[in-house]
């Protein structure tokens, strides 16, 4: 799968990505968010990783695919069932 070019990234969008590391160690896929917390212009965009309050530079990752949002019509009943089960 070819990587997504940095110029093709969209703000406020989640992506499957791999951190660019210098070592030859395998790097896990993770979900990241293109953040505009420091400004709306692309040169101010950063990457927020799940479970962390740190922001990294766009070039710190290779972006593989956009995370698709769930389908509202098909997933809402299933999500409600899960929520009801958790309350019991």
PyMOL commands that set and color helices and strands:
alter all, ss='L'
color gray80, all
select helices_A, chain A and resi 6-8+42-44+58-60+72-87
alter helices_A, ss='H'
color red, helices_A
select strands_A, chain A and resi 14-19+29-35+46-49+55-56+61-66
alter strands_A, ss='S'
color yellow, strands_A
deselect
rebuild
show_as cartoon
